[in-house]
Amino acid sequence: MIHARWTGCLALSLLPLSGCASLQVKLGAKTPLANLPVTSIQASLANGKGIAPGQKSPLVVTLSEPNGKVWRTEGAGNGKIMWRDLNVTATVAKVNGKGVLSLPKDPRLSDRKVPHVTITAPSHPDLHADLDIPVRYDRKYAVDFSGSTGANGTNGSDGLNGIAGSPGSIDLTNPSPGGKGSDGGDGSDGGDGQRGGNATPVNIRVAFRQGTPPLLQIGVSAASRETFFLVDLVGGSLTVKADGGSGGSGGKGGSGGHGGSGGVGWPSGLDGANGHDGRNGSDGSPGSGGLITVTYDSEAKPFLSAIKLSIWNGPAPIYKEGSAPPLW
C-alpha cells in the first residue's frame, strides 16, 4: 500500500521535492539523464512563435540516443527528463526551474535585443544547445485605470415571527375562544449600494517607429507612473480603459415575520398579521470615467486605430497632434 504522502506527491506532481522525484523515478515516470547514452540535444519553444514582453512560454528540450530513441523534458515536452538534470542560462529573458521562459513587461529592456538560452547537462559535458528567442509585438495589450466598484448595501434583517395565541377550550359544555396570534415583525430595509469610484485621468504619448515591422512606441501615464508598450501594427493593439466604477448593488430588504397562529378554542383565535417586507436598497450611482488625452506625432496618426479607448460614463477623449519624439 502506498503511503498517503506519496499518493499526494503523485497526484500533485510536486517535482521540486526530492522525495517525490525519487518515487517517480522508481515508478518509471521520470528518468535520470545520467543513465541515458544520449549524444545530441536541441531546444525549442513549446509554441514555436516567439515571445512578447510580459509573456511566458515553456521550453522543450529534446535529447537523442545513437539508435534514434528520443527523450524530452517534463512539463510542456510531456517527457521523462527532469529539468533539475539540466543547466539553463538566459540573457534578456529569464528561465525558472521548470523550464518556463519569461520576458520583462517593459519593452525597453528587450527592444532591439535577442533573448538567448543556453542549455547544458552536467552528466553529459559534451552536450550543448543554444536557442535565440524571437521577440514579438503583435500582442493585444490592455491596461485598466477604471474606478473601483462601489460596496454593496447590507441586506435587511428579517422580522420576528409572531407568537401563537393562547389556547381556549373546545369543550362544548364549557367552550372558550382561543387567543389571537401576535403580528409578525416588519423586515428592515436593505442598505443602499455605495457610489462607484472615479477613474484616473490618463495621458498617452504615441510615436511611430519605422522598421520591419513598423511599430508604435506608446507611453501610458496615470497616477504619476508611466508604462511603456511596443505595438506591431499588424495584429497588435493596445486597449486603455478609464471607465467609471459601477455602483454597488442595493441590499435586499428583510422578509416580514409570519403572524402567530390563533389559539385553539371555540371559536379558534385569529391568526396574527404577517409583517411587511423591508424595502430593497437602491443601487449606488456609477463613478465618473477618467479623461484620456492622446498626444501623437504626425507619422503615428494613420495608425491610431491600434489604440482602443474605453471611457464609460466619462468625457470624450482629447487627441493632440504635436511633437512626440522617440520615447526611448
N, C-alpha and C positions, 0 to 999 in steps of 0.2 A: 504493500500500500504506500502511495506517495504522500509524504508529509505535506500538511497544508501550506507550509512555507514555499515548497517547490511548486505546488499547484498554482498559487498566486503568481509565482515567478513566470510560469509558462503562460498563464492567462494574460498577463500584462506585458510580457516581453521586456522586462526591466534589464536590458542588456548591459548597462554600465556596472551592475552588481556582479562581482567576480563569481559569487556562488551560483547565480543564475546562469551566467555564461558557461560555467563548468558543466552544469547539468545539461544545457543544450548541446554541448559538445558530446557528452556521453550518450545522449539520445539521438545523435546524428543530425540535429537541426542546424548546427554550426560546425565548421571545420577549421582547425588551426592552420594558418597559412604555412607555418614552418614544416608541416607534414606533407606538403604538396610539391611535386617536382615541376613547378611552373617555370617557364622560360621567357614569357612575354607579358607585357602589361599595357593596357590602354585605359584612358579616362575619357568620360563624356558627361554632358549634362543630360539629366533624365528627359527633359523636354526638347533638348536639341535646338532651341531657338534663341539662346542668349538670355540676358537678364537685364531688368530695368532698375534704376535707382529705387531703393526701398523694398525690392523684391527678394525672395528666397527661392532657391532652386536646388534640388538634391543632385548630388554627383553619383555616377555609376562607374565603378572600376571593374574591368574585365581582365582576367588572367587566363593564360592558356598553357596547357602541357604540350610536350612534343608530339604526343599521339593525337592532338586535336581536341582533347577534352577541355571544356571551358568552365571557368568558375567566375561568379560575380559576387559583388558585395551585398551585404544585407541592406535593408531599407528599400529604396527605390529600385535597386537591382534585383530584389527578390531572391538573393543568393545566400550562400552559406559562409562567405568570407567576412570576418568581423572587422569593423573599422579600427578597432584597437590594435590590429596587427599591421596597420599601415601608418606611415607618417605623411601628413598632408600640410603643406605650407601654401600660403597665398599672398599675393600682393594686390593692393587696391581693394579687393574683396576680403571676406573672412569665411572660414570654414569651421563648423563646430565638430564635436566628437562623433556625430552621427553622419558626417559627410554632407551636410547641408550648407550650401554656399549662400552668402548674403552680401548685398551691395548697400552701402550707406544711402540714406534717403536724400542727402544733399548732393545734387548732381555736380556741383563744383569739385567734389572730391574724386570724381571718376571721369570728368569731362576730358576728352582727347587722350584718355589713357586706356590701356588694355589690361583688364584683370587677368592675372596669370596664376595657375595652380600647378604645383609640383608634387608628385606622389612617389614615395619610395617605400620599400619594405625592409625593415631591419633584418628579417630572416633570409632575405634574398638580396644582398647588397648590389647585385648586378642589374636589378630591375629598377627602371626609372621611367616615369611618364610625365609629360608636360601638356598643359591644356590652356590655350588662350580663350577667354570668355568674351564673346561679343556683347557690347552694351547697347540696349535698345531704348528708344524713347517714344515708341508708338503705344504707350500705355494710356489708359483712360484714368487720369489722376482726378482726385477730388479733395477739397478742403472745406471744412464747415465751421463757420463762425456764428451759427444761428443762436438765438436766445434759448434759454432753458425752458422746459415745460413747467407750468405752474403746479404747485402742490394741489392734490385733490382734497376736496372738502371731506370732513369726517361724516360718517353715517350717523343718523339719529338713533336714539335708544328706543327700543320697543316699549309700549305701555304695559303696565302690570295688568294681569288678568283680574277680573272681579271675583269676589268671594261668593260662594254659593249661599243662597238664602237658608235661614234656619228651618228645620223640618217642622211640619204641623202634625196633624193626626188624620188618618184616613178611617178611623173607627167611626162607623156610621152612627153609632149610639152617642158618640161624643166627638164629632169632627171639629177640626180647627185648620185654618188656612196655613199653607207654607209661606215662609218669609220671602220677600223679593230679593233676588240676587243683586249684588252691588255692580255698578257700572265698571267697565274696563277703563283703564287709564289711557290717555292720549299718547301716541308716539311723538317723540320730539323731532323737530325739523332737522334735516340734513344741513351740514355746513356748506357754504359757498366755496367753489374752487378759487384758487388764487390766480392772479394775472400771470400770463407768460412773461418770460424775461425778454428784454430788448436785445437785438443783435448788435454786434460790434461793428462800427464803421470799418470799411476795408479799402485799402489803396492797392492798386495793381499797376505794375510797370511792365511794359512789353517791348522787347527789342527783337528784331529779325536778324538771324544769322545765316548767311549764305553758305551752302555746302551741299554735300550728298550724304544723307538727305538734308534739305533746308530745315532749320529748327527755329522755334520761338524760345527766347530766353524770357522767363516770367518770374517776377518777384511779387509775392503777395504779403502785404504787411497789415497787421492788426494788433492792437494792444501792445505796441512798441516792439513787436517781433516780426521779422521778415523770413519767409520761407521761399526757397527757390525751386524752379522747375525748368526742365528742358523738354519741349514737346515736339515730336515729329509731326510734320504737317500732313503726313499720310498715315491715317489711323489713330493718331494721338489726339488727346483733348485734355482740357482742364475744366472741371466744374467747381465754381466758387459759390458757396451758399452763405447767405446772411439773412435767413428767414426769421421773422418774429416767432418767439416761442409760443406754443399752444397753451391756452388757458387750462387750468386744472379742472377735472370733472367735478360737478357738484355731488355732494354726499347724498345717499338715499335717505329719505325720511323713515323714521321708525314706524313699525306697524302698531296700530291701536290694539290694546288688550281686549281679549274676549270678555263679554259681560258674564258675571256669575250666574249659574243656573238657579232657577227658582226652587225654593224648598218644597219637598214632597208634603202634601197635605190635602185637605178637602176644603176649598179647591187648592190646586198647586199654586205656589208663588210665581210671580212674573220673573222672567229672566232679566238680568241687568243689560243695559245697552252696551254695545261694543264701543270702545274708544275710537277716536278719529286717528287716521294715519297722519304722520308728520309730513310736512312739505319737503319735496326734494330740493336740495340746494341748487343754486344757479351755477352754470359753468363759468369759470373765470374768463375774462377777456384776453385776447391774444396780445403778445408783446409786439413792439414795432420792429420791422425789418431795418437792417443797417444800410446806410448809404455806401454804395460801391463806386469808387472813382477809378477809371481806367485811363492811364497815360501811355501813349504808344507812339513809336516813330512811324514815319510815312511808309516805310517799306513793310511794316507789320500790318498796316491797315487792311489789305486784302485777305488776311488770314485770321482776323479777329473772331470769326465764327468757330474757331477751335477753342475759344474760351466761352464757356456757358455759365450764365449768371442766374441765380435764384434769389429773389428778394421779396418773399411773400410778406404782405402787409407792410411794405416799406416804400421808400421813394424810388423813382426811376433812376437807373444808374447814370453816371456822368462820364462821357467819353471826351478825352482831350488829346488832340494830335499835337505833338510837340517834340522836344529833344529828348530822346531816350537812347543814350549811348549803350554799348555793351554793358551788361550788368556785372560781368566779371571777366 
